[in-house]
Amino acid sequence: MIGSVRDNSEDDAPPPLTDDYIAPAPRVSVQAFCETAETAEAIQSAGLDRRLSKAHLTIKMGGIEAAIEAYHTVPTPNVIILETDGSNDILACLDQLATVCDAGTRVVVIGNENDVAPYRELVRRGVSDYVIGPVVTLDVVRSICGLFSASEAVAVGRIIAVVGAKGGVGASTVAHNVAWAIARDLALDSVVIDLDLAFGTASLDYNKDPLQGIANAVFAAERPDTAFIERLLAKCNDHLSLLAAPAALDRVYDFGADAFDAIFDTLRLTTPCIVLDIPHQWSGWTRRALVGADDILIVAEPDLANLRNAKNMLNLLKSARPNDRSPLYCLSQVGMSKRPEITPREFAKAIESQPIASIPFDPRMFGTAANNGQMIAEISANHRISKMFVQIAQQLTGRGDAKKPRGSLLSPIIRKLRARA
C-alpha cells in the first residue's frame, strides 16, 4: 500500500483543496467493503459519475474484516475502499490487510469521529486517503480521482465544451474568442478542437491553413499518442494551438459515441485547457462530449426556438451530471435592429438561471474579425466585447482575475516616492 495521505484531522493535516475541479480517474479497478448501507449507496452513486466512467467499481459489505478474508485467495485491485465503524482496532486490521495486499494498491479508509487511530500511524501503514463519514457521492468521487491526479504528478487538463442552442447563433465565434482569452489573458496553455469536420471555421477565424488536424487523429489506425497529436497542432499564439477541421466534403463524418475519447484523453495529459467547438447536432458522440466535459457553455440567441432548445439542453445535462457544476449559458447577437427579442430578464426567468454574458449584436466588429481572420481582441483589446470574452474565460476556468498588464518603466520609481510620502 503506497501513496500520499489526506486527512480531516486538525494536526499535521495538509492544506484544504481550493479548487472544485476534479480530474477524471483512469481505467482502474476499485473494490469497496462497507459497514453501512448509506456508505454503500454513496459509493454506488459515485460509480455512475462521469469522472469514474472508466473505473470498474464493485461493492461488498463486511468492512475491513471481509476485505482481509477476500484477499487471501484473490489479487487486490488498484484501489480498496474500507469503511470502519470504530468497533475494531483499525491499525491491527490494516497490519493484517498488508500481509495479503499487493504492492501498489491504494487504500482509502472511511472512518468516523470516534476513531482514535493517530494520523501518523495511518500514514505509516500506507493509507492513501482518510475521510470521516458519513460520506456523500462527491466525497467518494473526489477521493478516488484525487489518488491519481495528485499522486501521479500528471497534469490533467480541463475540457470546456461550447455548443450553440441553435445553428447560426455564433457559438464557434464565442468558442474561438474565449479560447483566445484563456490563452492570452489568463496565460493558460490551451488547445481548440474544431469538431465540425465538414464545415468548421476555426482555421479561418485564426487565419491558419494547416494540412493536418482532427480528421487525421480520429481516423488514425492506432490510438493517438502525445507525439502524434503534437504534430497535428497548428500554433495560433504562444499559449494557443488549434486542432483544425478539414472543412471538406469528400467523405461522410459518421462517428461512434466514443470516437474522440482517445484524443481527449491524450490531450488531457499535456494541455491544461482544451476547448471543444461542438457543432449544433445531436448524436451519440456530441452528447458524450458534452456530458464528459468539465465545464459547458451554451450559446443562444434571444428568441423562442433558442429558449426552448437551451432549456432542454440544460435540463438534460444537469440530469446527466448531478455532481458537476451546472452548465452555463450566454446570450449572443443581442439587440439586433428591428428584430423582436426575448429580453435577457425574461430568458433568465424561463431558464431559471442568469446568463453569464449578453453579447451585443455588432455586425461591423464581428464581420471585420471574420473576414480578416482575427479575434475581437486583436481588433480592439479594450472593446467591451473583448472584455466580455475575458470574463467568460474567467468563469469557465475558475481562474479569477486576468493576467494584469505590465506597468510602465516609471512605476517602480513612483511607488518608492509614494512610500516615502
C-alpha positions as CSV (number, residue, x, y, z in Angstrom):
1,M,0.0,0.0,0.0
2,I,1.5,3.3,-1.1
3,G,0.6,6.9,-1.7
4,S,0.2,10.3,-0.1
5,V,-2.5,10.9,2.6
6,R,-5.3,13.4,3.0
7,D,-6.9,13.5,6.5
8,N,-9.6,15.6,8.0
9,S,-7.8,15.9,11.4
10,E,-6.6,19.3,12.5
11,D,-3.0,18.3,13.4
12,D,-0.4,17.9,10.6
13,A,-3.2,18.0,8.0
14,P,-2.3,19.2,4.5
15,P,-3.9,22.4,3.3
16,P,-7.5,22.1,2.1
17,L,-8.3,22.0,-1.6
18,T,-9.3,25.3,-3.0
19,D,-10.3,24.2,-6.5
20,D,-13.6,22.5,-7.1
21,Y,-12.2,20.8,-10.3
22,I,-11.9,17.0,-10.0
23,A,-9.9,15.3,-12.7
24,P,-11.3,12.0,-14.1
25,A,-9.9,8.8,-12.9
26,P,-8.1,6.4,-15.4
27,R,-9.0,2.8,-16.1
28,V,-8.7,1.3,-12.6
29,S,-10.4,-1.4,-10.6
30,V,-12.0,-0.2,-7.3
31,Q,-13.4,-2.5,-4.6
32,A,-15.3,-1.2,-1.6
33,F,-16.0,-3.0,1.7
34,C,-18.8,-1.2,3.5
35,E,-20.2,-1.4,7.0
36,T,-23.4,0.6,6.4
37,A,-26.0,0.7,3.6
38,E,-25.7,4.5,3.5
39,T,-22.0,4.4,2.5
40,A,-22.6,1.6,0.0
41,E,-25.3,3.7,-1.6
42,A,-23.0,6.8,-1.8
43,I,-20.2,4.6,-3.4
44,Q,-22.7,3.1,-5.9
45,S,-23.9,6.6,-6.9
46,A,-20.3,7.7,-7.3
47,G,-19.7,4.8,-9.8
48,L,-22.3,6.5,-12.0
49,D,-20.4,9.8,-12.1
50,R,-18.8,10.7,-15.4
51,R,-15.4,11.1,-13.8
52,L,-15.4,7.4,-12.8
53,S,-16.8,6.2,-16.1
54,K,-13.6,4.3,-16.8
55,A,-13.2,2.8,-13.4
56,H,-14.6,-0.7,-12.6
57,L,-16.2,-0.5,-9.2
58,T,-17.6,-3.3,-7.1
59,I,-19.2,-3.0,-3.6
60,K,-19.3,-5.6,-0.8
61,M,-20.4,-5.5,2.8
62,G,-18.5,-6.5,5.8
63,G,-15.9,-3.8,6.2
64,I,-12.2,-4.4,6.7
65,E,-12.6,-8.0,8.0
66,A,-14.4,-9.0,4.8
67,A,-11.5,-7.5,2.8
68,I,-8.9,-9.4,4.7
69,E,-10.8,-12.6,4.1
70,A,-11.4,-11.9,0.4
71,Y,-7.8,-11.2,-0.5
72,H,-6.4,-14.3,1.0
73,T,-7.3,-16.0,-2.3
74,V,-7.7,-13.3,-4.9
75,P,-5.4,-10.4,-6.0
76,T,-6.1,-6.9,-4.8
77,P,-7.4,-4.2,-7.1
78,N,-5.9,-0.8,-7.8
79,V,-7.9,0.8,-5.1
80,I,-9.5,-0.6,-1.9
81,I,-12.1,1.4,0.0
82,L,-12.6,0.3,3.6
83,E,-15.3,1.6,6.0
84,T,-14.7,1.2,9.7
85,D,-17.4,1.8,12.3
86,G,-14.8,2.0,15.2
87,S,-15.6,-1.3,16.7
88,N,-12.3,-2.9,15.6
89,D,-8.7,-1.9,16.0
90,I,-8.1,-0.2,12.7
91,L,-4.3,-0.3,13.0
92,A,-4.2,-4.0,13.7
93,C,-6.6,-4.7,10.9
94,L,-4.5,-2.7,8.5
95,D,-1.5,-4.7,9.5
96,Q,-3.4,-7.9,8.6
97,L,-4.5,-6.4,5.3
98,A,-0.9,-5.5,4.4
99,T,0.0,-9.2,4.6
100,V,-2.4,-10.0,1.7
101,C,-2.3,-6.7,-0.2
102,D,-0.4,-6.4,-3.5
103,A,2.3,-3.8,-3.9
104,G,1.0,-0.6,-5.4
105,T,-2.6,-1.0,-4.2
106,R,-4.0,2.2,-2.8
107,V,-6.2,2.1,0.3
108,V,-8.9,4.6,1.2
109,V,-10.4,4.5,4.7
110,I,-13.8,5.9,5.6
111,G,-13.8,6.4,9.4
112,N,-15.9,8.1,12.0
113,E,-15.5,10.7,14.6
114,N,-14.9,8.0,17.3
115,D,-11.8,6.7,15.6
116,V,-8.7,7.2,17.8
117,A,-6.1,6.0,15.3
118,P,-3.4,8.6,15.1
119,Y,-2.9,10.3,11.8
120,R,0.8,9.4,11.6
121,E,0.1,5.7,12.2
122,L,-2.3,5.6,9.3
123,V,0.5,7.2,7.2
124,R,3.0,4.6,8.2
125,R,0.6,1.8,7.2
126,G,0.3,3.3,3.7
127,V,-3.3,4.6,3.8
128,S,-3.7,6.7,0.7
129,D,-6.7,8.7,1.9
130,Y,-8.7,9.0,5.1
131,V,-12.2,10.5,5.1
132,I,-14.5,11.0,8.1
133,G,-18.0,9.7,7.4
134,P,-20.8,9.9,6.7
135,V,-19.8,10.4,3.1
136,V,-21.7,11.7,0.1
137,T,-21.3,10.8,-3.6
138,L,-18.9,13.7,-4.3
139,D,-16.7,12.7,-1.4
140,V,-16.1,9.3,-2.9
141,V,-15.5,10.7,-6.4
142,R,-13.0,13.3,-5.1
143,S,-11.2,10.7,-3.1
144,I,-10.8,8.1,-5.9
145,C,-9.9,10.7,-8.6
146,G,-7.5,12.5,-6.2
147,L,-5.4,9.4,-5.8
148,F,-4.4,9.6,-9.5
149,S,-4.5,13.4,-10.3
150,A,-2.3,14.3,-7.3
151,S,-0.1,11.3,-6.5
152,E,0.9,10.6,-10.1
153,A,2.0,14.2,-10.6
154,V,0.4,14.3,-14.1
155,A,-1.1,17.5,-15.4
156,V,-4.7,16.6,-16.2
157,G,-6.3,19.2,-18.5
158,R,-9.8,20.7,-18.1
159,I,-12.2,20.3,-21.0
160,I,-14.6,23.2,-21.8
161,A,-17.3,22.4,-24.3
162,V,-19.1,25.2,-26.2
163,V,-22.2,24.5,-28.2
164,G,-25.0,26.5,-29.8
165,A,-28.6,26.1,-28.8
166,K,-29.4,26.6,-32.5
167,G,-27.4,26.7,-35.7
168,G,-26.0,30.1,-36.6
169,V,-26.0,31.7,-33.2
170,G,-22.3,32.3,-33.2
171,A,-21.2,29.5,-30.9
172,S,-18.0,28.9,-32.8
173,T,-17.1,32.6,-32.7
174,V,-17.6,32.6,-29.0
175,A,-15.6,29.4,-28.5
176,H,-12.7,30.7,-30.5
177,N,-12.6,34.1,-28.8
178,V,-13.0,32.6,-25.4
179,A,-10.1,30.2,-26.1
180,W,-8.0,33.2,-27.2
181,A,-8.8,35.0,-24.0
182,I,-7.9,31.9,-21.9
183,A,-4.5,31.7,-23.7
184,R,-3.7,35.4,-23.9
185,D,-5.3,37.0,-20.9
186,L,-5.1,34.0,-18.4
187,A,-1.7,32.8,-19.8
188,L,-3.0,29.2,-19.8
189,D,-1.8,26.8,-22.4
190,S,-4.8,25.7,-24.5
191,V,-5.9,23.8,-27.5
192,V,-9.1,24.5,-29.6
193,I,-10.6,21.4,-31.3
194,D,-12.9,22.2,-34.2
195,L,-15.3,19.2,-34.1
196,D,-17.4,20.4,-37.1
197,L,-15.3,18.4,-39.6
198,A,-17.4,19.2,-42.6
199,F,-18.0,23.0,-42.1
200,G,-15.7,24.1,-39.3
201,T,-14.5,27.7,-39.3
202,A,-11.7,27.7,-36.7
203,S,-8.9,27.7,-39.3
204,L,-10.5,30.7,-41.0
205,D,-11.0,32.6,-37.7
206,Y,-7.4,32.1,-36.6
207,N,-6.1,32.7,-40.2
208,K,-4.4,29.2,-40.4
209,D,-4.3,26.7,-43.2
210,P,-3.0,23.5,-41.6
211,L,-2.6,20.4,-43.8
212,Q,-3.5,18.1,-40.9
213,G,-5.9,18.3,-38.0
214,I,-8.6,16.4,-36.1
215,A,-9.6,14.2,-39.0
216,N,-6.0,12.7,-39.0
217,A,-6.4,11.8,-35.4
218,V,-9.9,10.4,-35.4
219,F,-9.3,8.3,-38.5
220,A,-5.9,7.0,-37.4
221,A,-5.5,3.3,-37.4
222,E,-3.8,3.2,-34.0
223,R,-4.6,5.0,-30.7
224,P,-3.1,8.5,-31.0
225,D,-0.2,9.3,-28.6
226,T,1.1,12.7,-27.4
227,A,3.8,12.9,-30.1
228,F,1.3,12.2,-32.8
229,I,-1.2,14.8,-31.6
230,E,1.6,17.4,-31.2
231,R,2.4,17.0,-34.9
232,L,-1.2,17.8,-35.9
233,L,-1.5,21.0,-33.9
234,A,-1.3,24.4,-35.6
235,K,0.2,27.2,-33.4
236,C,-2.0,30.3,-33.0
237,N,0.0,32.2,-30.4
238,D,2.4,31.4,-27.6
239,H,-0.3,29.7,-25.5
240,L,-2.9,28.6,-28.0
241,S,-2.9,25.8,-30.6
242,L,-5.5,24.5,-33.0
243,L,-6.6,21.1,-34.0
244,A,-8.4,22.1,-37.1
245,A,-11.3,20.5,-39.0
246,P,-10.7,19.6,-42.7
247,A,-13.9,21.5,-43.8
248,A,-14.1,19.2,-46.8
249,L,-17.0,17.1,-48.2
250,D,-15.0,14.3,-49.7
251,R,-16.2,11.9,-47.1
252,V,-19.1,11.4,-44.6
253,Y,-18.2,12.1,-41.0
254,D,-20.2,9.5,-39.1
255,F,-18.7,8.5,-35.7
256,G,-19.3,6.2,-32.9
257,A,-20.1,7.6,-29.4
258,D,-16.6,7.1,-28.2
259,A,-14.7,8.1,-31.4
260,F,-13.0,11.1,-29.8
261,D,-12.3,9.7,-26.3
262,A,-8.7,8.7,-27.0
263,I,-7.9,12.1,-28.5
264,F,-9.3,13.9,-25.5
265,D,-7.5,11.6,-23.0
266,T,-4.2,12.2,-24.8
267,L,-4.5,15.9,-24.8
268,R,-5.5,16.0,-21.1
269,L,-2.0,14.6,-20.2
270,T,-0.2,17.7,-21.6
271,T,-2.6,20.5,-22.0
272,P,-4.1,22.5,-19.1
273,C,-7.2,23.6,-21.1
274,I,-9.0,22.0,-24.1
275,V,-11.8,24.0,-25.7
276,L,-14.2,21.9,-27.8
277,D,-16.1,23.7,-30.6
278,I,-19.1,21.4,-30.8
279,P,-21.3,21.6,-33.9
280,H,-25.1,22.0,-33.5
281,Q,-26.2,18.4,-34.0
282,W,-27.4,15.7,-31.7
283,S,-25.7,12.4,-31.9
284,G,-24.0,9.9,-29.7
285,W,-20.6,11.5,-29.8
286,T,-21.8,15.1,-29.3
287,R,-23.9,14.1,-26.3
288,R,-20.9,12.1,-24.9
289,A,-18.5,15.1,-25.5
290,L,-20.9,17.4,-23.6
291,V,-21.6,15.1,-20.7
292,G,-17.9,14.3,-20.4
293,A,-16.7,17.9,-20.4
294,D,-15.7,19.6,-17.1
295,D,-17.5,22.8,-18.0
296,I,-20.1,23.6,-20.6
297,L,-21.2,26.8,-22.2
298,I,-24.4,27.0,-24.3
299,V,-24.7,29.9,-26.7
300,A,-28.2,31.1,-27.5
301,E,-29.9,34.0,-29.3
302,P,-32.8,35.7,-27.6
303,D,-35.7,34.0,-29.4
304,L,-38.2,31.3,-28.7
305,A,-36.5,28.4,-30.5
306,N,-33.2,29.1,-28.7
307,L,-35.1,29.4,-25.4
308,R,-36.7,26.0,-25.9
309,N,-33.5,24.3,-27.0
310,A,-31.3,25.9,-24.3
311,K,-33.8,24.8,-21.6
312,N,-33.9,21.3,-23.0
313,M,-30.1,21.0,-23.1
314,L,-29.6,22.5,-19.7
315,N,-32.2,20.1,-18.1
316,L,-30.6,17.0,-19.8
317,L,-27.1,18.0,-18.9
318,K,-28.0,18.7,-15.3
319,S,-29.6,15.4,-15.0
320,A,-26.7,13.5,-16.6
321,R,-24.1,15.4,-14.5
322,P,-25.7,15.6,-11.0
323,N,-22.3,16.1,-9.2
324,D,-20.9,18.8,-11.5
325,R,-21.3,22.5,-11.7
326,S,-24.5,23.3,-13.8
327,P,-23.8,24.2,-17.4
328,L,-23.5,27.9,-18.1
329,Y,-25.1,29.9,-21.0
330,C,-24.7,33.2,-22.6
331,L,-26.9,35.2,-25.0
332,S,-25.5,36.2,-28.4
333,Q,-26.4,38.8,-31.0
334,V,-28.5,40.8,-28.5
335,G,-30.1,44.0,-29.8
336,M,-30.4,43.2,-33.5
337,S,-32.1,46.1,-35.2
338,K,-35.9,45.6,-35.9
339,R,-35.9,42.0,-34.6
340,P,-38.4,41.2,-31.8
341,E,-36.4,39.6,-29.0
342,I,-37.0,37.9,-25.7
343,T,-35.3,40.2,-23.1
344,P,-32.4,38.7,-21.0
345,R,-34.6,39.0,-17.9
346,E,-37.4,37.0,-19.5
347,F,-35.0,34.5,-20.9
348,A,-33.4,34.0,-17.5
349,K,-36.8,33.6,-15.8
350,A,-37.7,30.8,-18.2
351,I,-34.3,29.1,-17.9
352,E,-34.2,29.7,-14.1
353,S,-30.7,30.9,-14.2
354,Q,-28.9,34.1,-15.3
355,P,-26.7,34.3,-18.5
356,I,-23.1,34.8,-17.8
357,A,-22.9,37.4,-20.6
358,S,-25.2,39.1,-23.1
359,I,-23.0,39.7,-26.2
360,P,-24.4,42.6,-28.3
361,F,-25.1,42.5,-32.0
362,D,-22.2,44.3,-33.7
363,P,-22.0,43.2,-37.4
364,R,-19.2,45.6,-38.2
365,M,-16.9,44.3,-35.4
366,F,-17.6,40.6,-35.9
367,G,-17.7,40.9,-39.7
368,T,-14.3,42.6,-39.8
369,A,-12.8,40.0,-37.5
370,A,-14.2,37.1,-39.5
371,N,-13.0,38.5,-42.9
372,N,-9.6,39.3,-41.6
373,G,-9.1,36.0,-39.7
374,Q,-8.7,37.8,-36.4
375,M,-10.1,37.7,-32.9
376,I,-12.1,40.6,-31.5
377,A,-9.2,41.3,-29.0
378,E,-6.8,41.7,-32.0
379,I,-9.0,44.4,-33.5
380,S,-9.8,46.2,-30.2
381,A,-8.4,44.8,-27.0
382,N,-10.3,47.3,-24.9
383,H,-13.6,46.9,-26.6
384,R,-16.4,45.9,-24.2
385,I,-17.0,42.7,-26.2
386,S,-13.3,41.7,-25.8
387,K,-13.7,42.2,-22.0
388,M,-16.8,40.0,-22.1
389,F,-14.8,37.2,-23.6
390,V,-12.2,37.6,-20.8
391,Q,-14.9,37.4,-18.2
392,I,-16.4,34.3,-19.8
393,A,-13.0,32.7,-19.8
394,Q,-12.5,33.5,-16.1
395,Q,-15.8,32.0,-15.2
396,L,-15.3,28.8,-17.2
397,T,-11.8,28.2,-16.0
398,G,-12.3,29.4,-12.4
399,R,-9.1,31.4,-12.8
400,G,-10.4,34.6,-11.4
401,D,-8.6,37.8,-12.4
402,A,-7.0,38.0,-15.8
403,K,-3.2,38.5,-16.2
404,K,-2.5,42.1,-15.3
405,P,-0.7,44.2,-17.9
406,R,2.8,45.3,-17.2
407,G,3.3,48.7,-15.6
408,S,5.4,51.5,-17.2
409,L,9.1,51.9,-16.7
410,L,8.4,54.7,-14.2
411,S,6.1,52.5,-12.0
412,P,8.9,51.4,-9.5
413,I,10.1,55.0,-9.1
414,I,6.5,56.2,-8.5
415,R,5.9,53.5,-5.9
416,K,9.1,54.5,-4.0
417,L,8.1,58.1,-4.0
418,R,4.6,57.3,-2.7
419,A,6.1,55.1,0.0
420,R,8.3,58.0,1.3
421,A,5.5,60.5,1.3
